[in-house]
Amino acid sequence: KPELRQHSITSEDRYLIMATDGIWDEMTPEDATAIVAKCNGDVNKATEDLKIAALEHAAELEGISYDQLVATNLEDAKPKTRRDMHDDITVVVVDLHKLQEN
């Protein structure tokens, strides 16, 4: 079930992170914010870093490495498929300050 929140954007807000539960199942909003903040406005890097952090966490919970997780076939692995190990991940990061400049 989708979770929606309403928030009035202020000048103090820097980024908007929109993501599926594949991200939120693996990290807190505070963790995600810290990852994005380290990317210094590079939203493409922020998006990729969020995805990698979520997959690293999912791999850790499964007792395998990130490389083992991403090498796992999405549907045909035994005893678990990759989809058994983590949810689909979609994430978009918007730099609100750059958006306001345009």
C-alpha positions as CSV (number, residue, x, y, z in Angstrom):
1,K,0.0,0.0,0.0
2,P,1.5,3.4,-1.0
3,E,2.5,5.7,1.8
4,L,2.0,9.4,1.0
5,R,3.1,12.4,3.0
6,Q,2.3,16.0,2.4
7,H,5.0,18.6,3.2
8,S,5.2,22.3,2.5
9,I,8.6,22.9,0.9
10,T,10.7,25.7,2.5
11,S,14.0,27.2,1.5
12,E,15.6,24.9,4.1
13,D,14.6,21.8,2.1
14,R,17.4,20.8,-0.2
15,Y,16.4,17.4,-1.7
16,L,13.3,15.5,-2.5
17,I,13.7,11.7,-2.4
18,M,11.0,9.7,-4.0
19,A,11.5,6.0,-3.7
20,T,9.7,2.7,-3.6
21,D,9.7,0.5,-0.6
22,G,12.7,-1.3,-2.0
23,I,14.7,1.6,-0.6
24,W,12.7,2.2,2.5
25,D,12.7,-1.5,3.5
26,E,16.5,-1.2,3.7
27,M,17.2,2.2,5.2
28,T,15.6,5.0,7.3
29,P,14.8,8.4,5.8
30,E,17.7,9.7,7.9
31,D,20.1,7.2,6.3
32,A,18.9,8.2,2.9
33,T,19.2,11.9,3.6
34,A,22.8,11.4,4.8
35,I,23.7,9.5,1.6
36,V,22.2,12.1,-0.6
37,A,23.9,15.0,1.3
38,K,27.3,13.4,0.7
39,C,26.8,13.7,-3.1
40,N,27.1,17.5,-3.1
41,G,24.2,18.1,-5.5
42,D,25.0,15.3,-8.0
43,V,21.5,13.7,-8.0
44,N,22.6,11.0,-10.4
45,K,25.3,9.9,-8.0
46,A,22.9,10.2,-5.1
47,T,20.4,7.9,-6.9
48,E,23.0,5.3,-7.6
49,D,24.5,5.5,-4.1
50,L,21.0,5.0,-2.6
51,K,20.4,1.9,-4.8
52,I,23.8,0.5,-3.9
53,A,23.3,1.1,-0.2
54,A,19.9,-0.6,-0.2
55,L,21.3,-3.6,-2.1
56,E,24.3,-3.8,0.3
57,H,22.0,-3.9,3.2
58,A,19.8,-6.6,1.6
59,A,22.9,-8.7,0.9
60,E,24.1,-8.3,4.5
61,L,20.8,-9.5,5.8
62,E,21.0,-12.5,3.6
63,G,24.6,-13.2,4.7
64,I,26.1,-12.7,1.2
65,S,28.1,-10.0,-0.5
66,Y,26.7,-7.2,-2.7
67,D,28.4,-8.9,-5.7
68,Q,26.8,-12.2,-4.9
69,L,23.4,-10.5,-4.6
70,V,23.6,-8.6,-7.9
71,A,24.9,-11.7,-9.7
72,T,21.8,-13.7,-8.6
73,N,19.2,-14.2,-11.3
74,L,16.0,-12.4,-10.6
75,E,13.8,-15.4,-11.0
76,D,15.7,-18.7,-11.2
77,A,18.1,-18.9,-8.2
78,K,17.8,-21.7,-5.6
79,P,17.0,-21.8,-2.8
80,K,16.0,-18.1,-3.1
81,T,15.5,-15.8,-6.0
82,R,16.8,-12.3,-5.9
83,R,13.2,-11.1,-5.6
84,D,13.0,-13.1,-2.4
85,M,16.0,-11.2,-1.0
86,H,14.9,-7.6,-1.8
87,D,12.0,-5.7,-3.2
88,D,12.2,-3.8,-6.5
89,I,14.1,-0.5,-6.2
90,T,13.1,2.7,-7.9
91,V,14.4,6.1,-6.7
92,V,14.4,9.7,-7.9
93,V,16.3,12.5,-6.2
94,V,15.4,16.1,-7.0
95,D,17.7,19.0,-6.0
96,L,15.2,21.5,-4.9
97,H,17.6,24.4,-4.9
98,K,18.5,23.8,-8.6
99,L,14.9,23.4,-9.4
100,Q,14.1,26.8,-7.9
101,E,17.0,28.4,-9.9
102,N,15.2,27.4,-13.1
